[in-house]
Amino acid sequence: MTKRMYPNINAELSRNGFTLLMLAEHMGITRQALYKKLTGTTQFTANDMQAIQNFFKLKGCGTLSLDYLFNINK
């Protein structure tokens, strides 16, 4: 099993009952492409990061910081 590099994104998806497919569709990419980004195989673009933040905001989760979602300040 491949380790996901962004545990806070995964936690927020699980906590709120969202799926990778829901997030991928919001971002305009496939579930497989999102999985590759979450496992570090490919990198997130700035637009990807904004889209993820926007997804959670639109779904009623409030504004989650990019620092939190992407573990920028570890």
PyRosetta script that sets phi, psi and omega in degrees:
from pyrosetta import init, pose_from_sequence

init()
pose = pose_from_sequence("MTKRMYPNINAELSRNGFTLLMLAEHMGITRQALYKKLTGTTQFTANDMQAIQNFFKLKGCGTLSLDYLFNINK")
pose.set_psi(1, 133.4)
pose.set_omega(1, -179.1)
pose.set_phi(2, -83.9)
pose.set_psi(2, 136.5)
pose.set_omega(2, 179.9)
pose.set_phi(3, -77.1)
pose.set_psi(3, 133.2)
pose.set_omega(3, 175.1)
pose.set_phi(4, -84.4)
pose.set_psi(4, 136.8)
pose.set_omega(4, -172.9)
pose.set_phi(5, -88.7)
pose.set_psi(5, -8.3)
pose.set_omega(5, -174.5)
pose.set_phi(6, -124.3)
pose.set_psi(6, 74.2)
pose.set_omega(6, -173.9)
pose.set_phi(7, -61.1)
pose.set_psi(7, -29.5)
pose.set_omega(7, -178.7)
pose.set_phi(8, -71.5)
pose.set_psi(8, -34.1)
pose.set_omega(8, 175.1)
pose.set_phi(9, -64.7)
pose.set_psi(9, -46.8)
pose.set_omega(9, 179.1)
pose.set_phi(10, -62.5)
pose.set_psi(10, -39.8)
pose.set_omega(10, 179.1)
pose.set_phi(11, -63.9)
pose.set_psi(11, -43.6)
pose.set_omega(11, -180.0)
pose.set_phi(12, -66.6)
pose.set_psi(12, -38.2)
pose.set_omega(12, 176.2)
pose.set_phi(13, -60.6)
pose.set_psi(13, -50.2)
pose.set_omega(13, -178.7)
pose.set_phi(14, -63.7)
pose.set_psi(14, -47.2)
pose.set_omega(14, -177.2)
pose.set_phi(15, -57.2)
pose.set_psi(15, -34.7)
pose.set_omega(15, -174.5)
pose.set_phi(16, -103.5)
pose.set_psi(16, 4.4)
pose.set_omega(16, 177.4)
pose.set_phi(17, 73.4)
pose.set_psi(17, 27.2)
pose.set_omega(17, 179.0)
pose.set_phi(18, -97.3)
pose.set_psi(18, 156.4)
pose.set_omega(18, 179.8)
pose.set_phi(19, -112.5)
pose.set_psi(19, 163.5)
pose.set_omega(19, 174.1)
pose.set_phi(20, -59.5)
pose.set_psi(20, -37.2)
pose.set_omega(20, -180.0)
pose.set_phi(21, -63.0)
pose.set_psi(21, -42.4)
pose.set_omega(21, 178.3)
pose.set_phi(22, -60.0)
pose.set_psi(22, -45.5)
pose.set_omega(22, -179.8)
pose.set_phi(23, -67.0)
pose.set_psi(23, -43.8)
pose.set_omega(23, -180.0)
pose.set_phi(24, -60.5)
pose.set_psi(24, -44.0)
pose.set_omega(24, 179.3)
pose.set_phi(25, -62.0)
pose.set_psi(25, -40.2)
pose.set_omega(25, 177.0)
pose.set_phi(26, -61.0)
pose.set_psi(26, -37.4)
pose.set_omega(26, -178.2)
pose.set_phi(27, -80.1)
pose.set_psi(27, -14.2)
pose.set_omega(27, -178.4)
pose.set_phi(28, 78.9)
pose.set_psi(28, 27.6)
pose.set_omega(28, 178.1)
pose.set_phi(29, -129.3)
pose.set_psi(29, 170.6)
pose.set_omega(29, 178.1)
pose.set_phi(30, -79.0)
pose.set_psi(30, 162.5)
pose.set_omega(30, 176.4)
pose.set_phi(31, -62.1)
pose.set_psi(31, -38.0)
pose.set_omega(31, 180.0)
pose.set_phi(32, -64.5)
pose.set_psi(32, -40.8)
pose.set_omega(32, 178.9)
pose.set_phi(33, -65.2)
pose.set_psi(33, -39.4)
pose.set_omega(33, 177.4)
pose.set_phi(34, -65.2)
pose.set_psi(34, -42.5)
pose.set_omega(34, 179.3)
pose.set_phi(35, -59.5)
pose.set_psi(35, -41.7)
pose.set_omega(35, 178.2)
pose.set_phi(36, -61.6)
pose.set_psi(36, -36.9)
pose.set_omega(36, 178.1)
pose.set_phi(37, -69.4)
pose.set_psi(37, -41.8)
pose.set_omega(37, -178.6)
pose.set_phi(38, -68.3)
pose.set_psi(38, -24.9)
pose.set_omega(38, 179.5)
pose.set_phi(39, -96.6)
pose.set_psi(39, -0.8)
pose.set_omega(39, 177.0)
pose.set_phi(40, 85.6)
pose.set_psi(40, 5.5)
pose.set_omega(40, 177.7)
pose.set_phi(41, -66.9)
pose.set_psi(41, -40.6)
pose.set_omega(41, 173.0)
pose.set_phi(42, -125.9)
pose.set_psi(42, 163.1)
pose.set_omega(42, -175.8)
pose.set_phi(43, -99.8)
pose.set_psi(43, 151.7)
pose.set_omega(43, 172.4)
pose.set_phi(44, -75.8)
pose.set_psi(44, 139.5)
pose.set_omega(44, 171.5)
pose.set_phi(45, -88.6)
pose.set_psi(45, 168.7)
pose.set_omega(45, 175.7)
pose.set_phi(46, -59.9)
pose.set_psi(46, -38.2)
pose.set_omega(46, 178.1)
pose.set_phi(47, -65.1)
pose.set_psi(47, -39.3)
pose.set_omega(47, 176.1)
pose.set_phi(48, -59.2)
pose.set_psi(48, -46.1)
pose.set_omega(48, -177.2)
pose.set_phi(49, -62.6)
pose.set_psi(49, -43.0)
pose.set_omega(49, 178.4)
pose.set_phi(50, -64.9)
pose.set_psi(50, -39.5)
pose.set_omega(50, -179.9)
pose.set_phi(51, -63.7)
pose.set_psi(51, -39.6)
pose.set_omega(51, 178.5)
pose.set_phi(52, -66.3)
pose.set_psi(52, -45.6)
pose.set_omega(52, 177.6)
pose.set_phi(53, -59.4)
pose.set_psi(53, -43.2)
pose.set_omega(53, -179.7)
pose.set_phi(54, -65.8)
pose.set_psi(54, -37.5)
pose.set_omega(54, 178.0)
pose.set_phi(55, -55.9)
pose.set_psi(55, -51.4)
pose.set_omega(55, -178.1)
pose.set_phi(56, -65.2)
pose.set_psi(56, -37.7)
pose.set_omega(56, 178.6)
pose.set_phi(57, -64.4)
pose.set_psi(57, -46.6)
pose.set_omega(57, -180.0)
pose.set_phi(58, -64.6)
pose.set_psi(58, -29.2)
pose.set_omega(58, -179.3)
pose.set_phi(59, -86.1)
pose.set_psi(59, 6.0)
pose.set_omega(59, 174.5)
pose.set_phi(60, 87.9)
pose.set_psi(60, 18.3)
pose.set_omega(60, -178.8)
pose.set_phi(61, -93.0)
pose.set_psi(61, 3.8)
pose.set_omega(61, -177.2)
pose.set_phi(62, 81.2)
pose.set_psi(62, -175.1)
pose.set_omega(62, 179.7)
pose.set_phi(63, -93.6)
pose.set_psi(63, 106.8)
pose.set_omega(63, 177.6)
pose.set_phi(64, -91.4)
pose.set_psi(64, 130.7)
pose.set_omega(64, -176.3)
pose.set_phi(65, -69.3)
pose.set_psi(65, 152.1)
pose.set_omega(65, 175.1)
pose.set_phi(66, -63.6)
pose.set_psi(66, -35.1)
pose.set_omega(66, 176.4)
pose.set_phi(67, -56.7)
pose.set_psi(67, -45.4)
pose.set_omega(67, -179.9)
pose.set_phi(68, -67.5)
pose.set_psi(68, -52.3)
pose.set_omega(68, -175.0)
pose.set_phi(69, -61.4)
pose.set_psi(69, -37.7)
pose.set_omega(69, -173.8)
pose.set_phi(70, -109.2)
pose.set_psi(70, 12.7)
pose.set_omega(70, 177.3)
pose.set_phi(71, 51.9)
pose.set_psi(71, 43.3)
pose.set_omega(71, -175.2)
pose.set_phi(72, -68.6)
pose.set_psi(72, -39.7)
pose.set_omega(72, 179.7)
pose.set_phi(73, -106.0)
pose.set_psi(73, 76.3)
pose.set_omega(73, -177.7)
pose.set_phi(74, -72.8)
pose.dump_pdb("model.pdb")
